[in-house]
Amino acid sequence: MAIHAPSATPHAVSLALLTAAQTEQNHRDRQAIELVWTGPATDVVPLRQTEQAILQVLNSAQSRILLVSYAVYSIPNIQDAVVRAAQRGVRITVVVETPNKLDVQNEYSTLRALGDDVARCSTVYYWPKANRKADEAGRLGILHVKCVIGDSNHLILSSANLTTYAFHVNMELGVLITGGKAPQQIEALFGQLIQDGLLVRY
């Protein structure tokens, strides 16, 4: 006599899907933090190299990348990783600082330091001088943020700019955060700055 397994009811299927979705959300909400470092070698605590950690975020992204830096100079490995990400369909958003004493056309040279290939495959924003606060002496605030976010799930916050010195010469410290709310929150923060017109597209 053949024995037939009972078919799953719609309620059971729905419950299973909800459980799977909650499990995935719990996994994403679980946060891991690693230290990211440029500087003298040390065995006191485990440290990730700054450039290595940034490349990990760029190379693993599947949908979008947000890249913010005050200074940009001579970073071929990062340039190549950004272009490869764009080629696999990742949306690239770059936010860069602009030299205070240059006109708008010359300010684009900050982006040029990322390379023409990156410029072509990214949407680039800057903080116009007209949108910045100034102190009593008239000195404007600067965009001093340095961060990289991949897929709202991986976040690097660091003292390091996107420069060869920050990757190989300086002493720099940061964190690589995987999961949790921080990557989503910072991505949403910059999205709001763009939506409000405080950051302007080149």
Contact map, one row per residue, 1 for C-alpha under 8 A:
1110000000000000000000000000000000000000000000000000000000000000000000000000000000000000000000000000000000000000000000000000000000000000000000000000000000000000000000000000000000000000000000000000000000
1111000000000000000000000000000000000000000000000000000000000000000000000000000000000000000000000000000000000000000000000000000000000000000000000000000000000000000000000000000000000000000000000000000000
1111100000000000000000000000000000000000000000000000000000000000000000000000000000000000000000000000000000000000000000000000000000000000000000000000000000000000000000000000000000000000000000000000000000
0111110000000000000000000000000000000000000000000000000000000000000000000000000000000000000000000000000000000000000000000000000000000000000000000000000000000000000000000000000000000000000000000000000000
0011111000000000000000000000000000000000000000000000000000000000000000000000000000000000000000000000000000000000000000000000000000000000000000000000000000000000000000000000000000000000000000000000000000
0001111100000000000000000000000000000000000000000000000000000000000000000000000000000000000000000000000000000000000000000000000000000000000000000000000000000000000000000000000000000000000000000000000000
0000111110000000000000000000000000000000000000000000000000000000000000000000000000000000000000000000000000000000000000000000000000000000000000000000000000000000000000000000000000000000000000000000000000
0000011111011000000000000000000000000000000000000000000000000000000000000000000000000000000000000000000000000000000000000000000000000000000000000000000000000000000000000000000000000000000000000000000000
0000001111111000000000000000000000000000000000000000000000000000000000000000000000000000000000000000000000000000000000000000000000000000000000000000000000000000000000000000000000000000000000000000000000
0000000111111100000000000000000000000000000000000000000000000000000000000000000000000000000000000000000000000000000000000000000000000000000000000000000000000000000000000000000000000000000000000000000000
0000000011111110000000000000000000000000000000000000000000000000000000000000000000000000000000000000000000000000000000000000000000000000000000000000000000000000000000000000000000000000000000000000000000
0000000111111111000000000000000000000000000000000000000000000000000000000000000000000000000000000000000000000000000000000000000000000000000000000000000000000000000000000000000000000000000000000000000000
0000000111111111100000000000000000000000000000000000000000000000000000000000000000000000000000000000000000000000000000000000000000000000000000000000000000000000000000000000000000000000000000000000000000
0000000001111111110000000000000000000000000000000000000000000000000000000000000000000000000000000000000000000000000000000000000000000000000000000000000000000000000000000000000000000000000000000000000000
0000000000111111111000000000000000000000000000000000000000000000000000000000000000000000000000000000000000000000000000000000000000000000000000000000000000000000000000000000000000000000000000000000000000
0000000000011111111100000000000000000000000000000000000000000000000000000000000000000000000000000000000000000000000000000000000000000000000000000000000000000000000000000000000000000000000000000000000000
0000000000001111111110000000000000000000000000000000000000000000000000000000000000000000000000000000000000000000000000000000000000000000000000000000000000000000000000000000000000000000000000000000000000
0000000000000111111111000000000000000000000000000000000000000000000000000000000000000000000000000000000000000000000000000000000000000000000000000000000000000000000000000000000000000000000000000000000000
0000000000000011111111100000000000000000000000000000000000000000000000000000000000000000000000000000000000000000000000000000000000000000000000000000000000000000000000000000000000000000000000000000000000
0000000000000001111111110000000000000000000000000000000000000000000000000000000000000000000000000000000000000000000000000000000000000000000000000000000000000000000000000000000000000000000000000000000000
0000000000000000111111111000000000000000000000000000000000000000000000000000000000000000000000000000000000000000000000000000000000000000000000000000000000000000000000000000000000000000000000000000000000
0000000000000000011111111100000000000000000000000000000000000000000000000000000000000000000000000000000000000000000000000000000000000000000000000000000000000000000000000000000000000000000000000000000000
0000000000000000001111111110000000000000000000000000000000000000000000000000000000000000000000000000000000000000000000000000000000000000000000000000000000000000000000000000000000000000000000000000000000
0000000000000000000111111111000000000000000000000000000000000000000000000000000000000000000000000000000000000000000000000000000000000000000000000000000000000000000000000000000000000000000000000000000000
0000000000000000000011111111100000000000000000000000000000000000000000000000000000000000000000000000000000000000000000000000000000000000000000000000000000000000000000000000000000000000000000000000000000
0000000000000000000001111111110000000000000000000000000000000000000000000000000000000000000000000000000000000000000000000000000000000000000000000000000000000000000000000000000000000000000000000000000000
0000000000000000000000111111110000000000000000000000000000000000000000000000000000000000000000000000000000000000000000000000000000000000000000000000000000000000000000000000000000100000000000000000000000
0000000000000000000000011111111000000000000000000000000000000000000000000000000000000000000000000000000000000000000000000000000000000000000000000000000010000000000000000000000000110000000000000000000000
0000000000000000000000001111111000000000000000000000000000000000000000000000000000000000000000000000000000000000000000000000000000000000000000000000000000000000000000000000000000111000000000000000000000
0000000000000000000000000111111100000000000000000000000000000000000000000000000000000000000000000000000000000000000000000000000000000000000000000000000000000000000000000000000000110000000000000000000000
0000000000000000000000000001111110000000000000000000000000000000000000000000000000000000000000000000000000000000000000000000000000000000000000000000000000000000000000000000000011110000000000000000000000
0000000000000000000000000000011111000000000000000000000000000000000000000000000000000000000000000000000000000000000000000000000000000000000000000000000000000000000000000000000011110000000000000000000000
0000000000000000000000000000001111100000000000000000000000000000000000000000000000000000000000000000000000000000000000000000000000000000000000000000000000000000000000000000001111000000000000000000000000
0000000000000000000000000000000111110000000000110000000000000000000000000000000000000000000000000000000000000000000000000000000000000000000000000000000000000000000000000000001110000000000000000000000000
0000000000000000000000000000000011111000000001110000000000000000000000000000000000000000000000000000000000000000000000000000000000000000000000000000000000000000000000000000111100000000000000000000000000
0000000000000000000000000000000001111100000000111100100000000000000000000000000000000000000000000000000000000000000000000000000000000000000000000000000000000100000000000000111100000000000000000000000000
0000000000000000000000000000000000111110000000111100000000000000000000000000000000000000000000000000000000000000000000000000000000000000000000000000000000000000000000000011110000000000000000000000000000
0000000000000000000000000000000000011111000000001100000000000000000000000000000000000000000000000000000000000000000000000000000000000000000000000000000000000000000001111111100000000000000000000000000000
0000000000000000000000000000000000001111100000000000000000000000000000000000000000000000000000000000000000000000000000000000000000000000000000000000000000000000000000011111000000000000000000000000000000
0000000000000000000000000000000000000111110000000000000000000000000000000000000000000000000000000000000000000000000000000000000000000000000000000000000000000000000000000010000000000000000000000000000000
0000000000000000000000000000000000000011111000000000000000000000000000000000000000000000000000000000000000000000000000000000000000000000000000000000000000000000000000000000000000000000000000000000000000
0000000000000000000000000000000000000001111110000000000000000000000000000000000000000000000000000000000000000000000000000000000000000000000000000000000000000000000000000000000000000000000000000000000000
0000000000000000000000000000000000000000111111000000000000000000000000000000000000000000000000000000000000000000000000000000000000000000000000000000000000000000000000000000000000000000000000000000000000
0000000000000000000000000000000000000000011111000000000000000000000000000000000000000000000000000000000000000000000000000000000000000000000000000000000000000000000000000000000000000000000000000000000000
0000000000000000000000000000000000000000011111100000000000000000000000000000000000000000000000000000000000000000000000000000000000000000000000000000000000000000000000000000000000000000000000000000000000
0000000000000000000000000000000000100000001111110000000000000000000000000000000000000000000000000000000000000000000000000000000000000000000000000000000000000000000000000000000000000000000000000000000000
0000000000000000000000000000000001111000000011111000000000000000000000000000000000000000000000000000000000000000000000000000000000000000000000000000000000000000000000000000000000000000000000000000000000
0000000000000000000000000000000001111000000001111101100000000000000000000000000000000000000000000000000000000000000000000000000000000000000000000000000000000000000000000000000000000000000000000000000000
0000000000000000000000000000000000011100000000111111100000000000000000000000000000000000000000000000000000000000000000000000000000000000000000000000000000000000000000100000000000000000000000000000000000
0000000000000000000000000000000000011100000000011111110000000000000000000000000000000000000000000000000000000000000000000000000000000000000000000000000000000001000000100001010000000000000000000000000000
0000000000000000000000000000000000000000000000001111111000000000000000000000010000000000000000000000000000000000000000000000000000000000000000000000000000000000000000100000000000000000000000000000000000
0000000000000000000000000000000000000000000000011111111100000000000000000000000000000000000000000000000000000000000000000000000000000000000000000000000000000000000000000000000000000000000000000000000000
0000000000000000000000000000000000010000000000011111111110000000000000000000000000000000000000000000000000000000000000000000000000000000000000000000000000010000000000000000000100000000000000000000000000
0000000000000000000000000000000000000000000000000111111111000000000000000000010000000000000000000000000000000000000000000000000000000000000000000001000000010000000000000000000000000000000000000000000000
0000000000000000000000000000000000000000000000000011111111100000000000000000110010000000000000000000000000000000000000000000000000000000000000000000000000000000000000000000000000000000000000000000000000
0000000000000000000000000000000000000000000000000001111111110000000000000000000000000000000000000000000000000000000000000000000000000000000000000000000000000000000000000000000000000000000000000000000000
0000000000000000000000000000000000000000000000000000111111111000000000000000000000000000000000000000000000000000000000000000000000000000000000000001110001100000000000000000000000000000000000000000000000
0000000000000000000000000000000000000000000000000000011111111000100000000000000011001000000000000000000000000000000000000000000000000000000000000000010000000000000000000000000000000000000000000000000000
0000000000000000000000000000000000000000000000000000001111111000000000000000000010011000000000000000000000000000000000000000000000000000000000000000000000000000000000000000000000000000000000000000000000
0000000000000000000000000000000000000000000000000000000111111100000000000000000000000000000000000000000000000000000000000000000000000000000000000000010000000000000000000000000000000000000000000000000000
0000000000000000000000000000000000000000000000000000000011111111100000000000000000001000010000000000000000000000000000000000000000000000000000000000011000000000000000000000000000000000000000000000000000
0000000000000000000000000000000000000000000000000000000000011111000000000000000000001001110000000000000000000000000000000000000000000000000000000000011000000000000000000000000000000000000000000000000000
0000000000000000000000000000000000000000000000000000000000001111100000000000000000000000111000000000000000000000000000000000000000000000000000000000011000000000000000000000000000000000000000000000000000
0000000000000000000000000000000000000000000000000000000000001111110000000000000000000000011110000000000000000000000000000000000000000000000000000000011100000000000000000000000000000000000000000000000000
0000000000000000000000000000000000000000000000000000000001001011111000000000000000000000011110000000000000000000000000000000000000000000000000000001111000000000000000000000000000000000000000000000000000
0000000000000000000000000000000000000000000000000000000000000001111100000000000000000000000111100000000000000000000000000000000000000000000000000011110000000000000000000000000000000000001000000000000000
0000000000000000000000000000000000000000000000000000000000000000111110000000000000000000000111100000000000000000000000000000000000000000000000000111100000000000000000000000000000000000000000000000000000
0000000000000000000000000000000000000000000000000000000000000000011111000000000000000000000001110000000000000000000000000000000000000000000000001111000000000000000000000000000000000000000000000000000000
0000000000000000000000000000000000000000000000000000000000000000001111110000000000000000000000111000000000000000000000000000000000000000000000111110000000000000110000000000000000000000000000000000000000
0000000000000000000000000000000000000000000000000000000000000000000111110000000000000000000000011000000000000000000000000000000000000000000000111100000000000000110000000000000000000000000000000000000000
0000000000000000000000000000000000000000000000000000000000000000000011111000000000000000000000011000000000000100000000000000000000000000000000000000000000000000111000000000000000000000000000000000000000
0000000000000000000000000000000000000000000000000000000000000000000011111110000000000000000000000000000000000110110000000000000000000000000000000000000000000000111000000000000000000000000000000000000000
0000000000000000000000000000000000000000000000000000000000000000000000111110000000000000000000000000000000000000110000000000000000000000000000000000000000000000011100000000000000000000000000000000000000
0000000000000000000000000000000000000000000000000000000000000000000000011111000000000000000000000000000000000000110000000000000000000000000000000000000000000000001100000000000000000000000000000000000000
0000000000000000000000000000000000000000000000000000000000000000000000011111111000000000000000000000000000000000010000000000000000000000000000000000000000000000011100000000000000000000000000000000000000
0000000000000000000000000000000000000000000000000000000000000000000000000111111100000000000000000000000000000000000000000000000000000000000000000000000000000000000000000000000000000000000000000000000000
0000000000000000000000000000000000000000000000000000001000000000000000000011111110000000000000000000000000000000000000000000000000000000000000000000000000000000000000000000000000000000000000000000000000
0000000000000000000000000000000000000000000000000010011000000000000000000011111111000000000000000000000000000000000000000000000000000000000000000000000000000000000000000000000000000000000000000000000000
0000000000000000000000000000000000000000000000000000000000000000000000000011111111100000000000000000000000000000011011000000000000000000000000000000000000000000000000000000000000000000000000000000000000
0000000000000000000000000000000000000000000000000000000000000000000000000001111111110000000000000000000000000000000000000000000000000000000000000000000000000000000000000000000000000000000000000000000000
0000000000000000000000000000000000000000000000000000001001100000000000000000111111111000000000000000000000000000000000000000000000000000000000000000000000000000000000000000000000000000000000000000000000
0000000000000000000000000000000000000000000000000000000001000000000000000000011111111100000100000000000000000000000001000000000000000000000000000000000000000000000000000000000000000000000000000000000000
0000000000000000000000000000000000000000000000000000000000000000000000000000001111111110000000000000000000000000000011001000000000000000000000000000000000000000000000000000000000000000000000000000000000
0000000000000000000000000000000000000000000000000000000000100000000000000000000111111111000000000000000000000000000000000000000000000000000000000000000000000000000000000000000000000000000000000000000000
0000000000000000000000000000000000000000000000000000000001101100000000000000000011111111110000000000000000000000000000000000000000000000000000000000000000000000000000000000000000000000000000000000000000
0000000000000000000000000000000000000000000000000000000000000000000000000000000001111111111100000000000000000000000000001100000000000000000000000000000000000000000000000000000000000000000000000000000000
0000000000000000000000000000000000000000000000000000000000000000000000000000000000111111110000000000000000000000000000000000000000000000000000000000000000000000000000000000000000000000000000000000000000
0000000000000000000000000000000000000000000000000000000000000100000000000000000000011111110000000000000000000000000000000000000000000000000000000000000000000000000000000000000000000000000000000000000000
0000000000000000000000000000000000000000000000000000000000000110000000000000000000001111111000000000000000000000000000000000000000000000000000000000000000000000000000000000000000000000000000000000000000
0000000000000000000000000000000000000000000000000000000000001111100000000000000000001111111100000000000000000000000000000000000000000000000000000000000000000000000000000000000000000000000000000000000000
0000000000000000000000000000000000000000000000000000000000000011100000000000000000000100111110000000000000000000000000000100000000000000000000000000000000000000000000000000000000000000000000000000000000
0000000000000000000000000000000000000000000000000000000000000001111000000000000001000100011111000000000000000000000000001110000000000000000000000000000000000000000000000000000000000000000000000000000000
0000000000000000000000000000000000000000000000000000000000000001111000000000000000000000001111100000000000000000000000000111100000000000000000000000000000000000000000000000000000000000000000000000000000
0000000000000000000000000000000000000000000000000000000000000000011100000000000000000000000111110000000000000000000000000111100000000000000000000000000000000000000000000000000000000000000000000000000000
0000000000000000000000000000000000000000000000000000000000000000011110000000000000000000000011111000000000000000000000000001110000000000000000000000000000000000000000000000000000000000000000000000000000
0000000000000000000000000000000000000000000000000000000000000000000111100000000000000000000001111100000000000110000000000001111000000000000000100000000000000000000000000000000000000000000000000000000000
0000000000000000000000000000000000000000000000000000000000000000000011100000000000000000000000111110000000000100000000000000011000000000000001110000000000000000000000000000000000000000000000000000000000
0000000000000000000000000000000000000000000000000000000000000000000000000000000000000000000000011111010000110100000000000000011000000000000000000000000000000000000000000000000000000000000000000000000000
0000000000000000000000000000000000000000000000000000000000000000000000000000000000000000000000001111110000100100000000000000000000000000000000000000000000000000000000000000000000000000000000000000000000
0000000000000000000000000000000000000000000000000000000000000000000000000000000000000000000000000111110000000000000000000000000010000000000000000000000000000000000000000000000000000000000000000000000000
0000000000000000000000000000000000000000000000000000000000000000000000000000000000000000000000000011111000000000000000000000000000000000000000000000000000000000000000000000000000000000000000000000000000
0000000000000000000000000000000000000000000000000000000000000000000000000000000000000000000000000111111111100000000000000000000000000000000000000000000000000000000000000000000000000000000000000000000000
0000000000000000000000000000000000000000000000000000000000000000000000000000000000000000000000000000111111100000000000000000000000000000000000000000000000000000000000000000000000000000000000000000000000
0000000000000000000000000000000000000000000000000000000000000000000000000000000000000000000000000000011111110000000000000000000000000000000000000000000000000000000000000000000000000000000000000000000000
0000000000000000000000000000000000000000000000000000000000000000000000000000000000000000000000000000011111111000000000000000000000000000000000000000000000000000000000000000000000000000000000000000000000
0000000000000000000000000000000000000000000000000000000000000000000000000000000000000000000000000000011111111000000000000000000000000000000000000000000000000000000000000000000000000000000000000000000000
0000000000000000000000000000000000000000000000000000000000000000000000000000000000000000000000000110011111111110000000000000000000000000000000000000000000000000000000000000000000000000000000000000000000
0000000000000000000000000000000000000000000000000000000000000000000000000000000000000000000000000100000111111111000000000000000000000000000000000000000000000000000000000000000000000000000000000000000001
0000000000000000000000000000000000000000000000000000000000000000000000000000000000000000000000000000000011111111100000000000000000000000000000000000000000000000000000000000000000000000000000000000000000
0000000000000000000000000000000000000000000000000000000000000000000000110000000000000000000000011110000000111111110000000000000000000000000000000000000000000000000000000000000000000000000000000000000000
0000000000000000000000000000000000000000000000000000000000000000000000010000000000000000000000010000000000111111111000100001000000000000000000000000000000000000000000000000000000000000000000000000000000
0000000000000000000000000000000000000000000000000000000000000000000000000000000000000000000000000000000000011111111100100000000000000000000000000000000000000000000000000000000000000000000000000000000000
0000000000000000000000000000000000000000000000000000000000000000000000011100000000000000000000000000000000001111111000000000000000000000000000000000000000000000000000000000000000000000000000000000000000
0000000000000000000000000000000000000000000000000000000000000000000000011110001000000000000000000000000000000111111101100000000000000000000000000000000000000000000000000000000000000000000000000000000000
0000000000000000000000000000000000000000000000000000000000000000000000000000001000000000000000000000000000000011111111100000000000000000000000000000000000000000000000000000000000000000000000000000000000
0000000000000000000000000000000000000000000000000000000000000000000000000000000000000000000000000000000000000001011111110000000000000000000000000000000000000000000000000000000000000000000000000000000000
0000000000000000000000000000000000000000000000000000000000000000000000000000001000100000000000000000000000000000001111111000000000000000000000000000000000000000000000000000000000000000000000000000000000
0000000000000000000000000000000000000000000000000000000000000000000000000000001001100000000000000000000000000000011111111100000000000000000000000000000000000000000000000000000000000000000000000000000000
0000000000000000000000000000000000000000000000000000000000000000000000000000000000000000000000000000000000000011011111111111000000000000000000000000000000000000000000000000000000000000000000000000000000
0000000000000000000000000000000000000000000000000000000000000000000000000000000000000000000000000000000000000000000111111100000000000000000000000000000000000000000000000000000000000000000000000000000000
0000000000000000000000000000000000000000000000000000000000000000000000000000000000100100000100000000000000000000000011111110000000000000000000000000000000000000000000000000000000000000000000000000000000
0000000000000000000000000000000000000000000000000000000000000000000000000000000000000100001111000000000000000000000001111111000000000000000000000000000000000000000000000000000000000000000000000000000000
0000000000000000000000000000000000000000000000000000000000000000000000000000000000000000000111000000000000000000000000101111100000000000000000000000000000000000000000000000000000000000000000000000000011
0000000000000000000000000000000000000000000000000000000000000000000000000000000000000000000011110000000000000010000000100111110000000000000000000000000000000000000000000000000000000000000000000000000011
0000000000000000000000000000000000000000000000000000000000000000000000000000000000000000000011110000000000000000000000000011111000000000000000000000000000000000000000000000000000000000000000000100001111
0000000000000000000000000000000000000000000000000000000000000000000000000000000000000000000000111100000000000000000000000001111100000000000000000000000000000000000000000000000000000000000000000000001111
0000000000000000000000000000000000000000000000000000000000000000000000000000000000000000000000011100000000000000000000000000111110110000000000100000000000000000000000000000000000000000000000000000011100
0000000000000000000000000000000000000000000000000000000000000000000000000000000000000000000000000000000000000000000000000000011111110000000000000000000000000000000000000000000000000000000000000000011100
0000000000000000000000000000000000000000000000000000000000000000000000000000000000000000000000000001000000000000000000000000001111110000000100000000000000000000000000000000000000000000000000000000000000
0000000000000000000000000000000000000000000000000000000000000000000000000000000000000000000000000000000000000000000000000000000111110000000000000000000000000000000000000000000000000000000000000000000000
0000000000000000000000000000000000000000000000000000000000000000000000000000000000000000000000000000000000000000000000000000001111111000000000000000000000000000000000000000000000000000000000000000010000
0000000000000000000000000000000000000000000000000000000000000000000000000000000000000000000000000000000000000000000000000000001111111100000111000000000000000000000000000000000000000000000000000000000000
0000000000000000000000000000000000000000000000000000000000000000000000000000000000000000000000000000000000000000000000000000000000111110000110000000000000000000000000000000000000000000000000000000000000
0000000000000000000000000000000000000000000000000000000000000000000000000000000000000000000000000000000000000000000000000000000000011111111110000000000000000000000000000000000000000000000000000000000000
0000000000000000000000000000000000000000000000000000000000000000000000000000000000000000000000000000000000000000000000000000000000001111111110000000000000000000000000000000000000000000000000000000000000
0000000000000000000000000000000000000000000000000000000000000000000000000000000000000000000000000000000000000000000000000000000000000111111000000000000000000000000000000000000000000000000000000000000000
0000000000000000000000000000000000000000000000000000000000000000000000000000000000000000000000000000000000000000000000000000000000000111111000000000000000000000000000000000000000000000000000000000000000
0000000000000000000000000000000000000000000000000000000000000000000000000000000000000000000000000000000000000000000000000000000000000111111100000000000000000000000000000000000000000000000000000000000000
0000000000000000000000000000000000000000000000000000000000000000000000000000000000000000000000000000000000000000000000000000000000000111111110000000000000000000000000000000000000000000000000000000000000
0000000000000000000000000000000000000000000000000000000000000000000000000000000000000000000000000000000000000000000000000000000010011110011111000000000000000000000000000000000000000000000000000000000000
0000000000000000000000000000000000000000000000000000000000000000000000000000000000000000000000000000000000000000000000000000000000011110001111100000000000000000000000000000000000000000000000000000000000
0000000000000000000000000000000000000000000000000000000000000000000000000000000000000000000000001000000000000000000000000000000000010000000111110000000000000000000000000000000000000000000000000000000000
0000000000000000000000000000000000000000000000000000000000000000000011000000000000000000000000011000000000000000000000000000001000000000000011111000000000000000000000000000000000000000000000000000000000
0000000000000000000000000000000000000000000000000000000000000000000011000000000000000000000000001000000000000000000000000000000000000000000001111100000000000000000000000000000000000000000000000000000000
0000000000000000000000000000000000000000000000000000000000000000000111000000000000000000000000000000000000000000000000000000000000000000000000111110000000000000000000000000000000000000000000000000000000
0000000000000000000000000000000000000000000000000000000000000000001111000000000000000000000000000000000000000000000000000000000000000000000000011111000000001111100000000000000000000000000000000000000000
0000000000000000000000000000000000000000000000000000000000000000011110000000000000000000000000000000000000000000000000000000000000000000000000001111100000111100000000000000000000000000000000000000000000
0000000000000000000000000000000000000000000000000000010010000000111100000000000000000000000000000000000000000000000000000000000000000000000000000111110001111000000000000000000000000000000000000000000000
0000000000000000000000000000000000000000000000000000000010000000111000000000000000000000000000000000000000000000000000000000000000000000000000000011111111110000000000000000000000000010001000000000000000
0000000000000000000000000000000000000000000000000000000011011111110000000000000000000000000000000000000000000000000000000000000000000000000000000001111111100000000000000000000000000000000000000000000000
0000000000000000000000000000000000000000000000000000000000001111100000000000000000000000000000000000000000000000000000000000000000000000000000000000111111000000000000000000000000000000000000000000000000
0000000000000000000000000000000000000000000000000000000000000001000000000000000000000000000000000000000000000000000000000000000000000000000000000000111111100000000000000000000000000011001000000000000000
0000000000000000000000000001000000000000000000000000000000000000000000000000000000000000000000000000000000000000000000000000000000000000000000000000111111100000000000000000000011110011000000000000000000
0000000000000000000000000000000000000000000000000000000010000000000000000000000000000000000000000000000000000000000000000000000000000000000000000001111111110000000000000000000111100010000000000000000000
0000000000000000000000000000000000000000000000000000000010000000000000000000000000000000000000000000000000000000000000000000000000000000000000000011110111111000000000000000001111000110000000000000000000
0000000000000000000000000000000000000000000000000000110000000000000000000000000000000000000000000000000000000000000000000000000000000000000000000011100001111100000000000000011110000000000000000000000000
0000000000000000000000000000000000000000000000000000000000000000000000000000000000000000000000000000000000000000000000000000000000000000000000000111000000111110000000000000011100000000000000000000000000
0000000000000000000000000000000000010000000000000000000000000000000000000000000000000000000000000000000000000000000000000000000000000000000000000110000000011111100000000001111000000000000000000000000000
0000000000000000000000000000000000000000000000000000000000000000000000000000000000000000000000000000000000000000000000000000000000000000000000000100000000001111100000000001110000000000000000000000000000
0000000000000000000000000000000000000000000000000100000000000000000000000000000000000000000000000000000000000000000000000000000000000000000000000100000000000111111001100001110000000000000000000000000000
0000000000000000000000000000000000000000000000000000000000000000000011110000000000000000000000000000000000000000000000000000000000000000000000000100000000000111111001000000000000000000000000000000000000
0000000000000000000000000000000000000000000000000000000000000000000011111010000000000000000000000000000000000000000000000000000000000000000000000000000000000001111101100000000000000000000000000000000000
0000000000000000000000000000000000000000000000000000000000000000000000111110000000000000000000000000000000000000000000000000000000000000000000000000000000000001111111100000000000000000000000000000000000
0000000000000000000000000000000000000000000000000000000000000000000000001110000000000000000000000000000000000000000000000000000000000000000000000000000000000000011111111000000000000000000000000000000000
0000000000000000000000000000000000000000000000000000000000000000000000000000000000000000000000000000000000000000000000000000000000000000000000000000000000000000001111111100000000000000000000000000000000
0000000000000000000000000000000000000100000000000000000000000000000000000000000000000000000000000000000000000000000000000000000000000000000000000000000000000001111111111111000000000000000000000000000000
0000000000000000000000000000000000000100000000001110000000000000000000000000000000000000000000000000000000000000000000000000000000000000000000000000000000000001011111111100000000000000000000000000000000
0000000000000000000000000000000000000110000000000000000000000000000000000000000000000000000000000000000000000000000000000000000000000000000000000000000000000000000111111100000000000000000000000000000000
0000000000000000000000000000000000000110000000000000000000000000000000000000000000000000000000000000000000000000000000000000000000000000000000000000000000000000000111111110000000000000000000000000000000
0000000000000000000000000000000000000110000000000000000000000000000000000000000000000000000000000000000000000000000000000000000000000000000000000000000000000000000011111111000000000000000000000000000000
0000000000000000000000000000000000001111000000000000000000000000000000000000000000000000000000000000000000000000000000000000000000000000000000000000000000000000000001001111100000000000000000000000000000
0000000000000000000000000000000000001110000000000100000000000000000000000000000000000000000000000000000000000000000000000000000000000000000000000000000000000111000001000111110000000000000000000000000000
0000000000000000000000000000000000111100000000000000000000000000000000000000000000000000000000000000000000000000000000000000000000000000000000000000000000000111000000000011111000000000000000000000000000
0000000000000000000000000000000000111000000000000100000000000000000000000000000000000000000000000000000000000000000000000000000000000000000000000000000000011111000000000001111100000000000000000000000000
0000000000000000000000000000000011110000000000000000000000000000000000000000000000000000000000000000000000000000000000000000000000000000000000000000000000111100000000000000111110000000000000000000000000
0000000000000000000000000000000011110000000000000000100000000000000000000000000000000000000000000000000000000000000000000000000000000000000000000000000001111000000000000000011111000000000000000000000000
0000000000000000000000000000001111000000000000000000000000000000000000000000000000000000000000000000000000000000000000000000000000000000000000000000000011110000000000000000001111110110000000000000000000
0000000000000000000000000000001110000000000000000000000000000000000000000000000000000000000000000000000000000000000000000000000000000000000000000000000011100000000000000000000111110010000000000000000000
0000000000000000000000000011111100000000000000000000000000000000000000000000000000000000000000000000000000000000000000000000000000000000000000000000000011000000000000000000000011111110000000000000000000
0000000000000000000000000001111100000000000000000000000000000000000000000000000000000000000000000000000000000000000000000000000000000000000000000000000010000000000000000000000011111110000000000000000000
0000000000000000000000000000100000000000000000000000000000000000000000000000000000000000000000000000000000000000000000000000000000000000000000000000000000000000000000000000000000111111100000000000000000
0000000000000000000000000000000000000000000000000000000000000000000000000000000000000000000000000000000000000000000000000000000000000000000000000000000000100000000000000000000010111111110000000000000000
0000000000000000000000000000000000000000000000000000000000000000000000000000000000000000000000000000000000000000000000000000000000000000000000000000100111100000000000000000000011111111111000000000000000
0000000000000000000000000000000000000000000000000000000000000000000000000000000000000000000000000000000000000000000000000000000000000000000000000000000110000000000000000000000000001111111100000000000000
0000000000000000000000000000000000000000000000000000000000000000000000000000000000000000000000000000000000000000000000000000000000000000000000000000000000000000000000000000000000001111111110000000000000
0000000000000000000000000000000000000000000000000000000000000000000000000000000000000000000000000000000000000000000000000000000000000000000000000000000000000000000000000000000000000111111111000000000000
0000000000000000000000000000000000000000000000000000000000000000010000000000000000000000000000000000000000000000000000000000000000000000000000000000100100000000000000000000000000000011111111100000000000
0000000000000000000000000000000000000000000000000000000000000000000000000000000000000000000000000000000000000000000000000000000000000000000000000000000000000000000000000000000000000001111111110000000000
0000000000000000000000000000000000000000000000000000000000000000000000000000000000000000000000000000000000000000000000000000000000000000000000000000000000000000000000000000000000000000111111111000000000
0000000000000000000000000000000000000000000000000000000000000000000000000000000000000000000000000000000000000000000000000000000000000000000000000000000000000000000000000000000000000000011111111100000000
0000000000000000000000000000000000000000000000000000000000000000000000000000000000000000000000000000000000000000000000000000000000000000000000000000000000000000000000000000000000000000001111111110000000
0000000000000000000000000000000000000000000000000000000000000000000000000000000000000000000000000000000000000000000000000000000000000000000000000000000000000000000000000000000000000000000111111111000000
0000000000000000000000000000000000000000000000000000000000000000000000000000000000000000000000000000000000000000000000000000000000000000000000000000000000000000000000000000000000000000000011111111111000
0000000000000000000000000000000000000000000000000000000000000000000000000000000000000000000000000000000000000000000000000000100000000000000000000000000000000000000000000000000000000000000001111111111100
0000000000000000000000000000000000000000000000000000000000000000000000000000000000000000000000000000000000000000000000000000000000000000000000000000000000000000000000000000000000000000000000111111110000
0000000000000000000000000000000000000000000000000000000000000000000000000000000000000000000000000000000000000000000000000000000000000000000000000000000000000000000000000000000000000000000000011111111000
0000000000000000000000000000000000000000000000000000000000000000000000000000000000000000000000000000000000000000000000000000000000000000000000000000000000000000000000000000000000000000000000001111111100
0000000000000000000000000000000000000000000000000000000000000000000000000000000000000000000000000000000000000000000000000000001100100000000000000000000000000000000000000000000000000000000000001111111100
0000000000000000000000000000000000000000000000000000000000000000000000000000000000000000000000000000000000000000000000000000111100000000000000000000000000000000000000000000000000000000000000001101111110
0000000000000000000000000000000000000000000000000000000000000000000000000000000000000000000000000000000000000000000000000000111100000000000000000000000000000000000000000000000000000000000000000100111111
0000000000000000000000000000000000000000000000000000000000000000000000000000000000000000000000000000000000000000000000000011110000000000000000000000000000000000000000000000000000000000000000000000001111
0000000000000000000000000000000000000000000000000000000000000000000000000000000000000000000000000000000000010000000000000011110000000000000000000000000000000000000000000000000000000000000000000000000111
